[in-house]
Amino acid sequence: MTATDDAPDPRTTATAEERWQHIEDRLAAIERRVREQSSAAIATLDTCLGRLDALRRDLAHGPWPPQAFPAPADPASLPPRPTRAPTGSPTARARG
């Protein structure tokens, strides 16, 4: 009941079965989300492990030292480095 009228509070009119059903629905949604996210994480790990395995095979069966090194990245294609913010208080820099 609310303090302003005699109407029952709609939050308290749900039966115990409805409340449990709501809890079970929420748990099922959480379980589904965990399953989806863990599947994505496992797929990412499988990809990384595949790359590591390929690298291991290349290192184990290739000439040593490796004859071909990967080309360095083109500096023009790299994003510009962010500038560092000045350190110290503004008043100390002004006094300088």
C-alpha positions, 0 to 999 in steps of 0.5 A, spaced: 500 500 500 502 506 498 501 512 503 497 516 498 492 512 496 489 505 498 491 501 491 496 495 492 503 496 490 504 493 484 511 490 486 508 486 491 502 483 488 507 478 484 506 471 486 512 467 489 512 463 483 512 469 478 518 472 482 522 465 481 520 465 474 523 472 473 529 470 477 530 464 473 529 468 466 535 473 469 539 467 470 538 464 463 540 470 460 546 471 464 548 464 462 547 465 455 551 471 455 557 468 459 556 462 454 557 467 448 562 471 451 566 465 453 565 462 446 568 468 443 574 468 447 576 461 446 575 463 438 580 468 439 585 464 443 585 458 438 587 464 433 593 466 437 595 459 438 594 457 431 599 463 429 604 461 435 604 454 432 605 456 425 611 461 428 614 455 432 614 451 426 617 456 422 622 457 427 623 449 428 624 448 420 626 454 417 633 456 416 637 459 422 638 465 422 632 467 419 634 470 412 628 474 411 626 479 416 619 482 416 619 489 413 618 495 418 612 499 418 612 505 413 612 511 418 607 515 414 602 510 415 603 510 423 598 515 427 602 521 430 605 520 437 601 524 442 604 530 445 606 530 452 602 534 457 607 539 460 608 537 467 608 541 474 603 547 476 601 552 471 604 557 476 611 554 476 611 554 468 609 561 468 614 563 473 619 559 469 
